[in-house]
Amino acid sequence: MRLWLAPLHGITNYAFRNGLYRHFGGIDFAITPFLPVQETSKLNTRNWKDVWPKNNTAVPTIPQLMGNKPEHFVDTMNALHDMYGYEAFNWNIGCPVAQVVRRRRGCGIMPDPDAVEAVVRLVATKTQYKFSVKMRLGLKQPAEGLEILQRIEDYPLEFVVVHPRLGVQMYDGVPNLDQFDLFYAKTSHRIVYSGDVFSVDDYHTMKQRYPQIDDWMLGRGLLRDPFLAERIKGLPVGDIRARFLKYYQLWTDEMLAMVKEKSTLAKLKELWHYYAHLFHVSPERLQQLLRVNDFDTFFGQSLELMK
Ligand SMILES: Cc1cc2nc3c(=O)[nH]c(=O)nc-3n(C[C@H](O)[C@H](O)[C@H](O)COP(=O)(O)O)c2cc1C
């Protein structure tokens, strides 16, 4: 079994990933949050800190790309290969955010199987890199995803990550496993499953339903419970509070060293939506915490919630 850290844009940047790996085990591979593809002359490499090799030594990591122009993929992949040695890339065709979809990127490209195939074809014919896609069921209907699976079936993809929701659903409801069954039956590509694995029980339920899937991606589940990968692998987790506290304090210090207090506070507030699960914090108490706008008060109160 291989456990993957999901790309979570705005959260799982290299600093976050490294903090996670330093303190918690169980993750075997990671995909970065997406980078836009561009033609060579317009590539903005200043934003590529996230994929610098020295920032990605702990766990094999695949850069994720977003875009819709086939040549831009080839240019960007060549640059990432030549500058940093990357040989595997993932394409995000699942992002449901409105501004992204409007520009026919992310999930916005799913209703256009010709455009999807054009990228996969050019990458396969013009490069030697390993290529994978990360998709949803579709933007508006599962027929879109099924058509894409058919189009990409004969290309040499490394794997296909499926998050079984529609783009228009965003993160509402639950993954549609009946539709995922159809997807799974339709493709011979290796599948990486992504979606709502929040506990060891969730993992076992899914593994029972899909015994042949060996690649499981953890996103929000790992934010809610950073011990989740260890637990799934049956590793002893020890003193959860003490281990989490050490992680939390060090990671907050690192954030403060990199960005202003205000940004660190905003990030901690975002994360506490997840950590509230680990420490069984009631919605009312969480709201109370999130209303605090002074960093030191917030940090002090958050430590109290871990007791
Ligand atoms: C805040 C947030 C940011 C995300 N950013 C990305 C991204 O950059 N690329 C991507 O392919 N998926 C992204 N996703 C989707 C996740 O990788 C994952 O597929 C999805 O959250 C379902 O898995 P989970 O239930 O384990 O979180 C994001 C999800 C969230 C909640």
The ligand as an SDF file (V2000), in Angstrom:
LIG
                    3D

 31 33  0  0  0  0  0  0  0  0999 V2000
   -8.0080   23.6530    0.2380 C   0  0  0  0  0  0  0  0  0  0  0  0
   -7.8570   22.6330   -0.8580 C   0  0  0  0  0  0  0  0  0  0  0  0
   -6.9350   22.8400   -1.8620 C   0  0  0  0  0  0  0  0  0  0  0  0
   -6.7790   21.9020   -2.9010 C   0  0  0  0  0  0  0  0  0  0  0  0
   -5.8290   22.1010   -3.8660 N   0  0  0  0  0  0  0  0  0  0  0  0
   -5.6390   21.1720   -4.8300 C   0  0  0  0  0  0  0  0  0  0  0  0
   -4.6120   21.3110   -5.8130 C   0  0  0  0  0  0  0  0  0  0  0  0
   -3.8260   22.2690   -5.8250 O   0  0  0  0  0  0  0  0  0  0  0  0
   -4.5170   20.3460   -6.7590 N   0  0  0  0  0  0  0  0  0  0  0  0
   -5.3380   19.2450   -6.7790 C   0  0  0  0  0  0  0  0  0  0  0  0
   -5.2000   18.3870   -7.6570 O   0  0  0  0  0  0  0  0  0  0  0  0
   -6.3020   19.0820   -5.8530 N   0  0  0  0  0  0  0  0  0  0  0  0
   -6.4610   19.9940   -4.8880 C   0  0  0  0  0  0  0  0  0  0  0  0
   -7.4120   19.7820   -3.9310 N   0  0  0  0  0  0  0  0  0  0  0  0
   -8.1480   18.5090   -3.9080 C   0  0  0  0  0  0  0  0  0  0  0  0
   -7.4380   17.4780   -3.0060 C   0  0  0  0  0  0  0  0  0  0  0  0
   -6.1510   17.1570   -3.5070 O   0  0  0  0  0  0  0  0  0  0  0  0
   -8.2430   16.1790   -2.8600 C   0  0  0  0  0  0  0  0  0  0  0  0
   -8.3660   15.5300   -4.0880 O   0  0  0  0  0  0  0  0  0  0  0  0
   -9.6340   16.4560   -2.2990 C   0  0  0  0  0  0  0  0  0  0  0  0
   -9.5790   17.3360   -1.1970 O   0  0  0  0  0  0  0  0  0  0  0  0
  -10.3160   15.1590   -1.8380 C   0  0  0  0  0  0  0  0  0  0  0  0
   -9.5060   14.4700   -0.9420 O   0  0  0  0  0  0  0  0  0  0  0  0
   -9.6580   14.6050    0.6860 P   0  0  0  0  0  0  0  0  0  0  0  0
  -11.0960   14.3200    1.0100 O   0  0  0  0  0  0  0  0  0  0  0  0
   -8.7020   13.5420    1.1780 O   0  0  0  0  0  0  0  0  0  0  0  0
   -9.2600   15.9750    1.0540 O   0  0  0  0  0  0  0  0  0  0  0  0
   -7.5960   20.7280   -2.9110 C   0  0  0  0  0  0  0  0  0  0  0  0
   -8.5420   20.5270   -1.8910 C   0  0  0  0  0  0  0  0  0  0  0  0
   -8.6770   21.4550   -0.8720 C   0  0  0  0  0  0  0  0  0  0  0  0
   -9.6950   21.1900    0.2290 C   0  0  0  0  0  0  0  0  0  0  0  0
  1  2  1  0
  2  3  1  0
  2 30  2  0
  3  4  2  0
  4  5  1  0
  4 28  1  0
  5  6  2  0
  6  7  1  0
  6 13  1  0
  7  8  2  0
  7  9  1  0
  9 10  1  0
 10 11  2  0
 10 12  1  0
 12 13  2  0
 13 14  1  0
 14 15  1  0
 14 28  1  0
 15 16  1  0
 16 17  1  0
 16 18  1  0
 18 19  1  0
 18 20  1  0
 20 21  1  0
 20 22  1  0
 22 23  1  0
 23 24  1  0
 24 25  2  0
 24 26  1  0
 24 27  1  0
 28 29  2  0
 29 30  1  0
 30 31  1  0
M  END
$$$$
